[in-house]
Amino acid sequence: RDVVLKVTNIAKKEHATMCLREAAVLKSISHPAIVGLYGEHIMEAYHIVVMEALHGPELHDLIKARGALKETYVRVVARDVASGLSHLHRRGVLHRDVKPDNVICVGSSKTADDHLPTRCVLIDFGLARTLSPADIDAAGFNQEELDKSLSRLAIDMSAVGNRHYSAPEIKNCALKTCPEAL
């Protein structure tokens, strides 16, 4: 199988935190729309992650090269990304950085507009966050309460990710509480 080695110097605390968080989340998740993690190693000041190799362009690059995508293409992207996010959320995980740069269109090409991806895959889990046991206990394993908890957590952590891809409720909340952040 093809793999990618992601090697990060973890001498800087912020790099170490993101790398270890990404590996911890990916270890607990297996889904066709989420990049696979095969293993991780720490060697001196380096964190090495062995991940699934994804052959295809980022959604961002596709949009940049092609412009507006055909409806059939968008349906595949939306179906796969929604499926991956649903899988994460059912397990109490927030990606927190969903954007076209973090979606790989496997089996697609930047230029061949008629070639649909075989699947679209979420990558880059460095900002991901798993709900704490306290968050889950407060929801009492009730799906509606868990959804509310996820929403509150998303608003509380609105300073992460890319503001251009933030949900409207995050922007509205930030406008009221911290307008200078936008």
Rosetta constraint file for C-alpha pairs under 8 A:
AtomPair CA 2 CA 52 HARMONIC 6.71 0.50
AtomPair CA 2 CA 53 HARMONIC 5.42 0.50
AtomPair CA 3 CA 50 HARMONIC 6.41 0.50
AtomPair CA 3 CA 51 HARMONIC 5.53 0.50
AtomPair CA 3 CA 52 HARMONIC 4.90 0.50
AtomPair CA 3 CA 53 HARMONIC 4.55 0.50
AtomPair CA 4 CA 50 HARMONIC 5.85 0.50
AtomPair CA 4 CA 51 HARMONIC 5.16 0.50
AtomPair CA 4 CA 52 HARMONIC 6.12 0.50
AtomPair CA 4 CA 53 HARMONIC 5.19 0.50
AtomPair CA 5 CA 48 HARMONIC 6.46 0.50
AtomPair CA 5 CA 49 HARMONIC 5.65 0.50
AtomPair CA 5 CA 50 HARMONIC 4.87 0.50
AtomPair CA 5 CA 51 HARMONIC 6.36 0.50
AtomPair CA 6 CA 47 HARMONIC 7.94 0.50
AtomPair CA 6 CA 48 HARMONIC 5.61 0.50
AtomPair CA 6 CA 49 HARMONIC 5.07 0.50
AtomPair CA 6 CA 50 HARMONIC 6.57 0.50
AtomPair CA 6 CA 51 HARMONIC 7.45 0.50
AtomPair CA 7 CA 46 HARMONIC 6.45 0.50
AtomPair CA 7 CA 47 HARMONIC 5.76 0.50
AtomPair CA 7 CA 48 HARMONIC 4.57 0.50
AtomPair CA 7 CA 49 HARMONIC 6.56 0.50
AtomPair CA 8 CA 15 HARMONIC 7.31 0.50
AtomPair CA 8 CA 16 HARMONIC 7.95 0.50
AtomPair CA 8 CA 19 HARMONIC 7.49 0.50
AtomPair CA 8 CA 46 HARMONIC 5.44 0.50
AtomPair CA 8 CA 47 HARMONIC 5.26 0.50
AtomPair CA 8 CA 48 HARMONIC 6.55 0.50
AtomPair CA 9 CA 15 HARMONIC 7.14 0.50
AtomPair CA 9 CA 16 HARMONIC 7.61 0.50
AtomPair CA 9 CA 45 HARMONIC 5.68 0.50
AtomPair CA 9 CA 46 HARMONIC 4.57 0.50
AtomPair CA 9 CA 47 HARMONIC 6.47 0.50
AtomPair CA 10 CA 14 HARMONIC 7.98 0.50
AtomPair CA 10 CA 15 HARMONIC 5.43 0.50
AtomPair CA 10 CA 16 HARMONIC 4.44 0.50
AtomPair CA 10 CA 19 HARMONIC 7.98 0.50
AtomPair CA 10 CA 45 HARMONIC 5.46 0.50
AtomPair CA 10 CA 46 HARMONIC 5.53 0.50
AtomPair CA 10 CA 47 HARMONIC 6.33 0.50
AtomPair CA 11 CA 15 HARMONIC 7.59 0.50
AtomPair CA 11 CA 16 HARMONIC 7.09 0.50
AtomPair CA 11 CA 45 HARMONIC 5.61 0.50
AtomPair CA 11 CA 46 HARMONIC 7.69 0.50
AtomPair CA 12 CA 16 HARMONIC 6.39 0.50
AtomPair CA 13 CA 17 HARMONIC 6.10 0.50
AtomPair CA 14 CA 18 HARMONIC 6.31 0.50
AtomPair CA 15 CA 19 HARMONIC 6.14 0.50
AtomPair CA 16 CA 20 HARMONIC 6.00 0.50
AtomPair CA 16 CA 47 HARMONIC 7.72 0.50
AtomPair CA 17 CA 21 HARMONIC 5.97 0.50
AtomPair CA 18 CA 22 HARMONIC 6.07 0.50
AtomPair CA 18 CA 125 HARMONIC 7.99 0.50
AtomPair CA 18 CA 126 HARMONIC 4.47 0.50
AtomPair CA 18 CA 127 HARMONIC 6.47 0.50
AtomPair CA 19 CA 23 HARMONIC 6.25 0.50
AtomPair CA 19 CA 47 HARMONIC 7.25 0.50
AtomPair CA 19 CA 126 HARMONIC 6.03 0.50
AtomPair CA 20 CA 24 HARMONIC 6.05 0.50
AtomPair CA 21 CA 25 HARMONIC 6.21 0.50
AtomPair CA 21 CA 125 HARMONIC 7.50 0.50
AtomPair CA 21 CA 126 HARMONIC 6.07 0.50
AtomPair CA 21 CA 127 HARMONIC 7.54 0.50
AtomPair CA 21 CA 128 HARMONIC 7.05 0.50
AtomPair CA 21 CA 129 HARMONIC 7.75 0.50
AtomPair CA 22 CA 26 HARMONIC 6.13 0.50
AtomPair CA 22 CA 124 HARMONIC 7.36 0.50
AtomPair CA 22 CA 125 HARMONIC 4.70 0.50
AtomPair CA 22 CA 126 HARMONIC 4.68 0.50
AtomPair CA 22 CA 127 HARMONIC 7.39 0.50
AtomPair CA 22 CA 128 HARMONIC 6.75 0.50
AtomPair CA 23 CA 27 HARMONIC 5.94 0.50
AtomPair CA 23 CA 37 HARMONIC 7.39 0.50
AtomPair CA 23 CA 40 HARMONIC 7.37 0.50
AtomPair CA 23 CA 49 HARMONIC 7.37 0.50
AtomPair CA 24 CA 28 HARMONIC 6.83 0.50
AtomPair CA 25 CA 29 HARMONIC 6.64 0.50
AtomPair CA 25 CA 93 HARMONIC 7.79 0.50
AtomPair CA 25 CA 125 HARMONIC 7.37 0.50
AtomPair CA 25 CA 128 HARMONIC 7.28 0.50
AtomPair CA 25 CA 129 HARMONIC 7.85 0.50
AtomPair CA 25 CA 130 HARMONIC 7.42 0.50
AtomPair CA 26 CA 30 HARMONIC 7.48 0.50
AtomPair CA 26 CA 35 HARMONIC 7.78 0.50
AtomPair CA 26 CA 36 HARMONIC 6.96 0.50
AtomPair CA 26 CA 37 HARMONIC 5.93 0.50
AtomPair CA 26 CA 125 HARMONIC 7.66 0.50
AtomPair CA 27 CA 37 HARMONIC 6.32 0.50
AtomPair CA 29 CA 34 HARMONIC 7.86 0.50
AtomPair CA 29 CA 88 HARMONIC 7.59 0.50
AtomPair CA 30 CA 34 HARMONIC 6.96 0.50
AtomPair CA 30 CA 36 HARMONIC 6.72 0.50
AtomPair CA 31 CA 35 HARMONIC 7.77 0.50
AtomPair CA 31 CA 36 HARMONIC 7.77 0.50
AtomPair CA 31 CA 84 HARMONIC 6.81 0.50
AtomPair CA 31 CA 87 HARMONIC 7.46 0.50
AtomPair CA 32 CA 84 HARMONIC 7.57 0.50
AtomPair CA 32 CA 119 HARMONIC 7.69 0.50
AtomPair CA 32 CA 121 HARMONIC 7.11 0.50
AtomPair CA 33 CA 80 HARMONIC 5.76 0.50
AtomPair CA 33 CA 81 HARMONIC 6.51 0.50
AtomPair CA 33 CA 83 HARMONIC 6.91 0.50
AtomPair CA 33 CA 84 HARMONIC 4.89 0.50
AtomPair CA 33 CA 119 HARMONIC 6.97 0.50
AtomPair CA 33 CA 120 HARMONIC 5.95 0.50
AtomPair CA 33 CA 121 HARMONIC 4.25 0.50
AtomPair CA 33 CA 122 HARMONIC 5.98 0.50
AtomPair CA 34 CA 84 HARMONIC 5.99 0.50
AtomPair CA 34 CA 121 HARMONIC 5.13 0.50
AtomPair CA 34 CA 122 HARMONIC 4.87 0.50
AtomPair CA 34 CA 123 HARMONIC 6.57 0.50
AtomPair CA 35 CA 51 HARMONIC 7.21 0.50
AtomPair CA 35 CA 52 HARMONIC 6.20 0.50
AtomPair CA 35 CA 54 HARMONIC 7.92 0.50
AtomPair CA 35 CA 121 HARMONIC 6.08 0.50
AtomPair CA 35 CA 122 HARMONIC 6.13 0.50
AtomPair CA 35 CA 123 HARMONIC 5.67 0.50
AtomPair CA 36 CA 51 HARMONIC 5.69 0.50
AtomPair CA 36 CA 52 HARMONIC 5.00 0.50
AtomPair CA 37 CA 49 HARMONIC 7.42 0.50
AtomPair CA 37 CA 50 HARMONIC 6.13 0.50
AtomPair CA 37 CA 51 HARMONIC 4.49 0.50
AtomPair CA 37 CA 52 HARMONIC 6.24 0.50
AtomPair CA 38 CA 49 HARMONIC 7.77 0.50
AtomPair CA 38 CA 50 HARMONIC 5.34 0.50
AtomPair CA 38 CA 51 HARMONIC 5.51 0.50
AtomPair CA 38 CA 52 HARMONIC 7.09 0.50
AtomPair CA 39 CA 49 HARMONIC 5.96 0.50
AtomPair CA 39 CA 50 HARMONIC 5.07 0.50
AtomPair CA 39 CA 51 HARMONIC 7.20 0.50
AtomPair CA 40 CA 47 HARMONIC 7.27 0.50
AtomPair CA 40 CA 48 HARMONIC 5.52 0.50
AtomPair CA 40 CA 49 HARMONIC 4.32 0.50
AtomPair CA 40 CA 50 HARMONIC 5.89 0.50
AtomPair CA 41 CA 47 HARMONIC 5.96 0.50
AtomPair CA 41 CA 48 HARMONIC 5.08 0.50
AtomPair CA 41 CA 49 HARMONIC 6.47 0.50
AtomPair CA 42 CA 46 HARMONIC 5.68 0.50
AtomPair CA 42 CA 47 HARMONIC 4.57 0.50
AtomPair CA 42 CA 48 HARMONIC 6.06 0.50
AtomPair CA 43 CA 47 HARMONIC 6.52 0.50
AtomPair CA 43 CA 48 HARMONIC 7.61 0.50
AtomPair CA 54 CA 104 HARMONIC 7.09 0.50
AtomPair CA 54 CA 106 HARMONIC 6.07 0.50
AtomPair CA 55 CA 105 HARMONIC 7.87 0.50
AtomPair CA 55 CA 106 HARMONIC 5.30 0.50
AtomPair CA 55 CA 107 HARMONIC 6.16 0.50
AtomPair CA 56 CA 104 HARMONIC 6.15 0.50
AtomPair CA 56 CA 105 HARMONIC 5.28 0.50
AtomPair CA 56 CA 106 HARMONIC 4.44 0.50
AtomPair CA 56 CA 107 HARMONIC 5.42 0.50
AtomPair CA 56 CA 108 HARMONIC 5.39 0.50
AtomPair CA 56 CA 109 HARMONIC 6.37 0.50
AtomPair CA 57 CA 61 HARMONIC 6.40 0.50
AtomPair CA 57 CA 62 HARMONIC 6.57 0.50
AtomPair CA 57 CA 104 HARMONIC 5.67 0.50
AtomPair CA 57 CA 105 HARMONIC 5.67 0.50
AtomPair CA 57 CA 106 HARMONIC 7.14 0.50
AtomPair CA 57 CA 108 HARMONIC 6.88 0.50
AtomPair CA 57 CA 109 HARMONIC 6.55 0.50
AtomPair CA 57 CA 110 HARMONIC 6.40 0.50
AtomPair CA 58 CA 62 HARMONIC 6.46 0.50
AtomPair CA 58 CA 100 HARMONIC 6.76 0.50
AtomPair CA 58 CA 101 HARMONIC 5.63 0.50
AtomPair CA 58 CA 102 HARMONIC 6.82 0.50
AtomPair CA 58 CA 103 HARMONIC 5.56 0.50
AtomPair CA 58 CA 104 HARMONIC 4.41 0.50
AtomPair CA 58 CA 105 HARMONIC 6.09 0.50
AtomPair CA 59 CA 63 HARMONIC 6.25 0.50
AtomPair CA 59 CA 100 HARMONIC 4.85 0.50
AtomPair CA 59 CA 101 HARMONIC 6.11 0.50
AtomPair CA 59 CA 102 HARMONIC 7.58 0.50
AtomPair CA 59 CA 103 HARMONIC 5.55 0.50
AtomPair CA 59 CA 104 HARMONIC 5.95 0.50
AtomPair CA 59 CA 105 HARMONIC 6.24 0.50
AtomPair CA 60 CA 64 HARMONIC 6.17 0.50
AtomPair CA 60 CA 100 HARMONIC 4.54 0.50
AtomPair CA 60 CA 101 HARMONIC 4.99 0.50
AtomPair CA 60 CA 103 HARMONIC 7.88 0.50
AtomPair CA 61 CA 65 HARMONIC 6.03 0.50
AtomPair CA 61 CA 101 HARMONIC 7.57 0.50
AtomPair CA 61 CA 110 HARMONIC 7.08 0.50
AtomPair CA 62 CA 66 HARMONIC 5.83 0.50
AtomPair CA 62 CA 67 HARMONIC 7.58 0.50
AtomPair CA 62 CA 109 HARMONIC 7.77 0.50
AtomPair CA 62 CA 110 HARMONIC 5.11 0.50
AtomPair CA 62 CA 111 HARMONIC 7.75 0.50
AtomPair CA 63 CA 67 HARMONIC 4.86 0.50
AtomPair CA 63 CA 68 HARMONIC 6.33 0.50
AtomPair CA 63 CA 69 HARMONIC 6.84 0.50
AtomPair CA 65 CA 110 HARMONIC 6.31 0.50
AtomPair CA 65 CA 111 HARMONIC 6.98 0.50
AtomPair CA 66 CA 110 HARMONIC 7.19 0.50
AtomPair CA 66 CA 111 HARMONIC 6.74 0.50
AtomPair CA 66 CA 113 HARMONIC 7.59 0.50
AtomPair CA 69 CA 73 HARMONIC 6.34 0.50
AtomPair CA 69 CA 74 HARMONIC 6.43 0.50
AtomPair CA 69 CA 113 HARMONIC 7.97 0.50
AtomPair CA 70 CA 74 HARMONIC 6.35 0.50
AtomPair CA 71 CA 75 HARMONIC 6.12 0.50
AtomPair CA 72 CA 76 HARMONIC 6.65 0.50
AtomPair CA 72 CA 116 HARMONIC 7.93 0.50
AtomPair CA 73 CA 77 HARMONIC 6.46 0.50
AtomPair CA 73 CA 116 HARMONIC 5.92 0.50
AtomPair CA 73 CA 117 HARMONIC 7.65 0.50
AtomPair CA 74 CA 78 HARMONIC 5.95 0.50
AtomPair CA 75 CA 79 HARMONIC 5.92 0.50
AtomPair CA 76 CA 80 HARMONIC 6.16 0.50
AtomPair CA 76 CA 116 HARMONIC 7.71 0.50
AtomPair CA 76 CA 117 HARMONIC 7.37 0.50
AtomPair CA 76 CA 119 HARMONIC 7.27 0.50
AtomPair CA 76 CA 120 HARMONIC 7.42 0.50
AtomPair CA 77 CA 81 HARMONIC 6.00 0.50
AtomPair CA 77 CA 105 HARMONIC 7.71 0.50
AtomPair CA 77 CA 119 HARMONIC 7.61 0.50
AtomPair CA 77 CA 120 HARMONIC 5.78 0.50
AtomPair CA 78 CA 82 HARMONIC 5.82 0.50
AtomPair CA 79 CA 83 HARMONIC 6.04 0.50
AtomPair CA 80 CA 84 HARMONIC 6.16 0.50
AtomPair CA 80 CA 119 HARMONIC 6.62 0.50
AtomPair CA 80 CA 120 HARMONIC 5.61 0.50
AtomPair CA 80 CA 121 HARMONIC 7.12 0.50
AtomPair CA 81 CA 85 HARMONIC 6.12 0.50
AtomPair CA 81 CA 103 HARMONIC 7.86 0.50
AtomPair CA 81 CA 120 HARMONIC 6.66 0.50
AtomPair CA 81 CA 121 HARMONIC 6.89 0.50
AtomPair CA 81 CA 122 HARMONIC 6.80 0.50
AtomPair CA 82 CA 86 HARMONIC 5.93 0.50
AtomPair CA 83 CA 87 HARMONIC 6.20 0.50
AtomPair CA 84 CA 88 HARMONIC 6.31 0.50
AtomPair CA 84 CA 121 HARMONIC 7.72 0.50
AtomPair CA 84 CA 122 HARMONIC 7.14 0.50
AtomPair CA 85 CA 89 HARMONIC 6.06 0.50
AtomPair CA 85 CA 95 HARMONIC 7.72 0.50
AtomPair CA 86 CA 90 HARMONIC 6.10 0.50
AtomPair CA 87 CA 91 HARMONIC 6.64 0.50
AtomPair CA 88 CA 92 HARMONIC 6.40 0.50
AtomPair CA 88 CA 93 HARMONIC 5.00 0.50
AtomPair CA 88 CA 94 HARMONIC 6.71 0.50
AtomPair CA 88 CA 95 HARMONIC 7.71 0.50
AtomPair CA 89 CA 93 HARMONIC 5.16 0.50
AtomPair CA 89 CA 94 HARMONIC 6.36 0.50
AtomPair CA 92 CA 130 HARMONIC 5.65 0.50
AtomPair CA 92 CA 131 HARMONIC 5.24 0.50
AtomPair CA 92 CA 136 HARMONIC 7.84 0.50
AtomPair CA 92 CA 150 HARMONIC 7.57 0.50
AtomPair CA 93 CA 128 HARMONIC 6.90 0.50
AtomPair CA 93 CA 129 HARMONIC 5.68 0.50
AtomPair CA 93 CA 130 HARMONIC 4.33 0.50
AtomPair CA 93 CA 131 HARMONIC 6.22 0.50
AtomPair CA 94 CA 128 HARMONIC 5.47 0.50
AtomPair CA 94 CA 129 HARMONIC 5.22 0.50
AtomPair CA 94 CA 130 HARMONIC 6.28 0.50
AtomPair CA 94 CA 131 HARMONIC 7.90 0.50
AtomPair CA 94 CA 150 HARMONIC 7.73 0.50
AtomPair CA 94 CA 154 HARMONIC 7.80 0.50
AtomPair CA 95 CA 125 HARMONIC 6.17 0.50
AtomPair CA 95 CA 127 HARMONIC 6.57 0.50
AtomPair CA 95 CA 128 HARMONIC 4.29 0.50
AtomPair CA 95 CA 129 HARMONIC 6.61 0.50
AtomPair CA 96 CA 127 HARMONIC 5.92 0.50
AtomPair CA 96 CA 128 HARMONIC 5.61 0.50
AtomPair CA 96 CA 129 HARMONIC 7.46 0.50
AtomPair CA 96 CA 154 HARMONIC 7.76 0.50
AtomPair CA 96 CA 160 HARMONIC 6.84 0.50
AtomPair CA 96 CA 161 HARMONIC 5.74 0.50
AtomPair CA 97 CA 102 HARMONIC 7.61 0.50
AtomPair CA 97 CA 124 HARMONIC 7.83 0.50
AtomPair CA 97 CA 125 HARMONIC 7.71 0.50
AtomPair CA 97 CA 127 HARMONIC 6.56 0.50
AtomPair CA 97 CA 128 HARMONIC 7.55 0.50
AtomPair CA 97 CA 160 HARMONIC 7.53 0.50
AtomPair CA 97 CA 161 HARMONIC 4.57 0.50
AtomPair CA 97 CA 162 HARMONIC 6.51 0.50
AtomPair CA 98 CA 102 HARMONIC 6.25 0.50
AtomPair CA 98 CA 103 HARMONIC 7.88 0.50
AtomPair CA 98 CA 122 HARMONIC 7.84 0.50
AtomPair CA 98 CA 161 HARMONIC 7.76 0.50
AtomPair CA 98 CA 165 HARMONIC 7.37 0.50
AtomPair CA 99 CA 103 HARMONIC 7.03 0.50
AtomPair CA 99 CA 162 HARMONIC 7.80 0.50
AtomPair CA 99 CA 165 HARMONIC 6.29 0.50
AtomPair CA 102 CA 122 HARMONIC 5.81 0.50
AtomPair CA 102 CA 123 HARMONIC 5.11 0.50
AtomPair CA 102 CA 124 HARMONIC 6.13 0.50
AtomPair CA 103 CA 120 HARMONIC 6.37 0.50
AtomPair CA 103 CA 121 HARMONIC 5.40 0.50
AtomPair CA 103 CA 122 HARMONIC 4.77 0.50
AtomPair CA 103 CA 123 HARMONIC 6.10 0.50
AtomPair CA 104 CA 120 HARMONIC 5.51 0.50
AtomPair CA 104 CA 121 HARMONIC 5.15 0.50
AtomPair CA 104 CA 122 HARMONIC 6.63 0.50
AtomPair CA 104 CA 123 HARMONIC 7.30 0.50
AtomPair CA 105 CA 117 HARMONIC 5.42 0.50
AtomPair CA 105 CA 118 HARMONIC 7.56 0.50
AtomPair CA 105 CA 119 HARMONIC 6.19 0.50
AtomPair CA 105 CA 120 HARMONIC 4.51 0.50
AtomPair CA 105 CA 121 HARMONIC 6.62 0.50
AtomPair CA 106 CA 117 HARMONIC 5.36 0.50
AtomPair CA 106 CA 118 HARMONIC 5.80 0.50
AtomPair CA 106 CA 119 HARMONIC 5.47 0.50
AtomPair CA 106 CA 120 HARMONIC 5.86 0.50
AtomPair CA 106 CA 121 HARMONIC 7.34 0.50
AtomPair CA 107 CA 116 HARMONIC 7.52 0.50
AtomPair CA 107 CA 117 HARMONIC 4.95 0.50
AtomPair CA 107 CA 118 HARMONIC 5.45 0.50
AtomPair CA 107 CA 119 HARMONIC 7.41 0.50
AtomPair CA 108 CA 112 HARMONIC 7.60 0.50
AtomPair CA 108 CA 115 HARMONIC 6.00 0.50
AtomPair CA 108 CA 116 HARMONIC 5.98 0.50
AtomPair CA 108 CA 117 HARMONIC 4.63 0.50
AtomPair CA 108 CA 118 HARMONIC 7.36 0.50
AtomPair CA 109 CA 113 HARMONIC 7.67 0.50
AtomPair CA 109 CA 115 HARMONIC 7.11 0.50
AtomPair CA 127 CA 160 HARMONIC 7.30 0.50
AtomPair CA 127 CA 161 HARMONIC 7.22 0.50
AtomPair CA 131 CA 135 HARMONIC 5.81 0.50
AtomPair CA 131 CA 136 HARMONIC 6.66 0.50
AtomPair CA 131 CA 150 HARMONIC 7.77 0.50
AtomPair CA 132 CA 136 HARMONIC 6.48 0.50
AtomPair CA 133 CA 137 HARMONIC 5.92 0.50
AtomPair CA 134 CA 138 HARMONIC 6.01 0.50
AtomPair CA 135 CA 139 HARMONIC 6.51 0.50
AtomPair CA 135 CA 146 HARMONIC 7.98 0.50
AtomPair CA 135 CA 149 HARMONIC 6.71 0.50
AtomPair CA 136 CA 140 HARMONIC 6.37 0.50
AtomPair CA 136 CA 141 HARMONIC 6.48 0.50
AtomPair CA 136 CA 146 HARMONIC 6.68 0.50
AtomPair CA 136 CA 149 HARMONIC 7.96 0.50
AtomPair CA 137 CA 141 HARMONIC 6.94 0.50
AtomPair CA 139 CA 143 HARMONIC 7.70 0.50
AtomPair CA 139 CA 145 HARMONIC 4.73 0.50
AtomPair CA 139 CA 146 HARMONIC 4.99 0.50
AtomPair CA 139 CA 149 HARMONIC 6.83 0.50
AtomPair CA 140 CA 145 HARMONIC 7.37 0.50
AtomPair CA 140 CA 146 HARMONIC 7.77 0.50
AtomPair CA 141 CA 145 HARMONIC 7.54 0.50
AtomPair CA 141 CA 146 HARMONIC 6.69 0.50
AtomPair CA 142 CA 146 HARMONIC 6.04 0.50
AtomPair CA 143 CA 147 HARMONIC 6.06 0.50
AtomPair CA 144 CA 148 HARMONIC 6.35 0.50
AtomPair CA 145 CA 149 HARMONIC 6.13 0.50
AtomPair CA 146 CA 150 HARMONIC 6.14 0.50
AtomPair CA 147 CA 151 HARMONIC 6.21 0.50
AtomPair CA 148 CA 152 HARMONIC 6.16 0.50
AtomPair CA 149 CA 153 HARMONIC 6.04 0.50
AtomPair CA 150 CA 154 HARMONIC 6.04 0.50
AtomPair CA 151 CA 155 HARMONIC 6.30 0.50
AtomPair CA 152 CA 156 HARMONIC 6.10 0.50
AtomPair CA 153 CA 157 HARMONIC 6.13 0.50
AtomPair CA 154 CA 158 HARMONIC 6.00 0.50
AtomPair CA 154 CA 170 HARMONIC 7.59 0.50
AtomPair CA 155 CA 169 HARMONIC 7.64 0.50
AtomPair CA 155 CA 170 HARMONIC 5.47 0.50
AtomPair CA 155 CA 173 HARMONIC 7.13 0.50
AtomPair CA 158 CA 166 HARMONIC 7.93 0.50
AtomPair CA 158 CA 170 HARMONIC 6.07 0.50
AtomPair CA 158 CA 174 HARMONIC 7.57 0.50
AtomPair CA 159 CA 163 HARMONIC 7.99 0.50
AtomPair CA 159 CA 181 HARMONIC 7.79 0.50
AtomPair CA 161 CA 166 HARMONIC 7.76 0.50
AtomPair CA 162 CA 166 HARMONIC 6.61 0.50
AtomPair CA 163 CA 182 HARMONIC 7.38 0.50
AtomPair CA 166 CA 170 HARMONIC 6.29 0.50
AtomPair CA 166 CA 171 HARMONIC 6.68 0.50
AtomPair CA 167 CA 171 HARMONIC 6.59 0.50
AtomPair CA 168 CA 172 HARMONIC 6.05 0.50
AtomPair CA 169 CA 173 HARMONIC 6.01 0.50
AtomPair CA 170 CA 174 HARMONIC 6.09 0.50
AtomPair CA 171 CA 175 HARMONIC 6.04 0.50
AtomPair CA 171 CA 182 HARMONIC 7.64 0.50
AtomPair CA 172 CA 176 HARMONIC 6.53 0.50
AtomPair CA 173 CA 177 HARMONIC 6.25 0.50
AtomPair CA 174 CA 178 HARMONIC 4.97 0.50
AtomPair CA 174 CA 179 HARMONIC 5.85 0.50
AtomPair CA 174 CA 181 HARMONIC 7.19 0.50
AtomPair CA 174 CA 182 HARMONIC 7.38 0.50
AtomPair CA 175 CA 179 HARMONIC 4.29 0.50
AtomPair CA 175 CA 180 HARMONIC 7.94 0.50
AtomPair CA 175 CA 182 HARMONIC 7.31 0.50
AtomPair CA 178 CA 182 HARMONIC 7.85 0.50
